Amino acid sequence: MPLLYSLAWFLLMIAAAVAAVVCLLLLVFLLAFAWRAPRRHRAMSLGYCAVQTGCWLFLKCFYRIRLKGLENLPDQGGVLLIANHVAYVDVLIVGVLSPRPVRFLSWEGFERQRIMRFLTRTMGTIPVAESKAKDAIQKSAEALKAGEVVCIFPEGSLTRNGGILPLRKGYELIARRAECPILPLAIDGMWGSLFSFSGGKFFWKMPKHYPRLVNVVIGQAYPSVEHAKTRLRLLELASEAFARRDSLSGHLGREVAEGLAKKGGAVALVDRTSARREFGGATLLALSWAFAGELKRRTNAKRVAIVLPPGVAAAVAPGETAVVADNEAVGGDVEGEEDTQRI
């Protein structure tokens, strides 16, 4: 009997802890909703605002989102929002970042699930069935003509490699029928998350970063007659979003030099141009310092174009010398660069 009493008390304590956590989460949600509801867009219903608040809290827990170009989203009027599709939470990101309510095109199967049906109807999503694709196109065009924001992921499915897949033509038909502008949006940083297909599977993997940094860039709107350039515009925005990663904001040469210093005597490079020769991190760093001293003696130009034969010299010059000589090594075509000195 004492064992049963102990087990009962243990289960009761677990139930009380779960109830306390649920009450705390509910309190946080109510406070967030009370703060966001009065500030919502005039076209946003309270139900949509409540769902958006829940999504906002979820994203705040796991992601650090940086947004650029929100001013490109018009405050009124119909606009077709298109975005690359990397993970399942892309819908949450777009819905939370947009101050206006967004109507998404969603899988028709959600209508057969009670909870998802409630959420999709509250959000005003437009169901898409393969047998009734024209109906979805017509409903989307009507919503755009009524001045709403409609979002579609033109790839048609989640990317399987992290890149942008070929676009399907559904968005073209919607834009042409509604005669509305197209607004491109790119999301970077979701590849590798639990909700992406990285590693060849969804969900069943450990996250690599917490909180995960996500960069979102909204481009300039363009008329529907220019729909042929949509994929190019998405690629350009994806490149811009990628360039905003924190890992690219540092000094490449400094990071390479620090990496070589940490390697010390470990092999960092193998030169096979003639005989096989191994170079340790300390050796490469010493060569870099020597090369940097020679650069300082020859020129004080900020940008220096270096032409070198293949081998260890070509590996040493561009990156490592940049940090120790305070010069920027330039490769490739440097024609027309008046401030570049060639050595």
C-alpha positions, 0 to 999 in steps of 0.5 A, a space after each residue: 500500500 505505501 508503494 501505491 500511495 507513493 505512486 499516486 502522489 508522484 502521478 498527482 505531482 506530475 499532473 499538477 506540474 503539467 497543469 501549472 505549465 499549461 496555465 502559464 502558457 495560457 497566461 502568456 498567450 492571453 497577455 500577448 493577444 491583449 497586446 496585439 489585438 488592438 494593434 492588428 490591421 483593420 482587415 484582420 479578424 480577432 480569430 485570425 489575430 488569435 491564431 497569429 499570436 499563437 504562431 508568433 509565440 511559437 516562432 519566438 521560442 525557436 527562431 530568431 527572424 530578421 526581416 527586410 523589405 516589409 515596406 514593399 508590402 502595400 497597406 491595401 489592395 490585392 497582391 499575390 505573395 509568392 515565396 520559396 518553400 523550405 520547411 513546413 513552418 514557412 506558412 507561420 513565418 509569412 503569416 506572422 510577418 505580414 501585418 495584413 491577413 494572408 490567405 494561403 492556398 492549402 491542401 484540401 485534405 486539411 478540411 477532413 481533420 477537425 482541428 486543421 479544419 478549424 484553423 484553416 477556416 479561421 485563417 481563410 485559407 483556400 483549399 486546393 484539390 488536384 481534381 478541382 484546381 481551377 476552383 482554387 485558381 478562381 477563388 484566389 483571383 476573386 480574393 485578389 480582386 477583392 483587395 486581399 493578400 493571397 500567398 502561394 508557394 509556386 514550387 508546389 512542394 517542399 524543396 528536397 535539396 535546399 534550393 528553389 525548385 522549378 515553379 509551377 504555372 498556377 501562380 501565373 494563372 492566378 496573377 493574370 486572371 486577377 490582374 494584380 501585382 506579384 510580390 516575391 519573398 525569400 526565406 533563408 535559414 530554414 534548411 536544416 531545421 526539424 521541419 525541412 527535408 534535410 538529411 532525407 527526413 522530416 522531424 526525426 533529427 536533432 536541430 543544429 542551431 537554437 535559436 535558429 536564425 532566419 532571414 526573410 527578404 521581401 522584394 519589389 512588387 511587379 506586374 503580372 505580365 512579368 511573371 516569366 521573371 519570377 524564378 529569377 527574382 526569387 533566386 536574387 532574393 534568396 541570394 540576398 537573404 543568404 548574404 545576411 547570415 551572421 557567418 558571412 559578416 566576419 572577416 574571411 581572412 581573419 577566420 582562416 588565420 585563426 583556423 590555421 593557428 588552431 590546427 598548429 602542426 596538423 595537416 591543413 593542405 596537401 600540395 600535389 602539383 609536383 611531389 606530394 607535400 603536406 603543410 601544417 596549419 602553423 607552416 601555412 600561417 608562417 608563409 602567410 605572414 611572410 607573403 604579407 610582409 612582401 605585399 606591404 613592401 611592394 604596395 600600399 593599395 587597398 585592393 590587390 590582384 594576385 596572379 599565381 600558379 596552382 599550388 600552395 602559393 595560390 591557397 596562401 595568398 588570397 585569404 590569409 594575407 588579407 588579415 595580416 596585410 590589411 589588403 583585399 585579395 581580388 581574383 577573377 576578372 578585375 578589368 575596370 577596377 581603377 583602384 586595384 593594383 596588379 602584382 
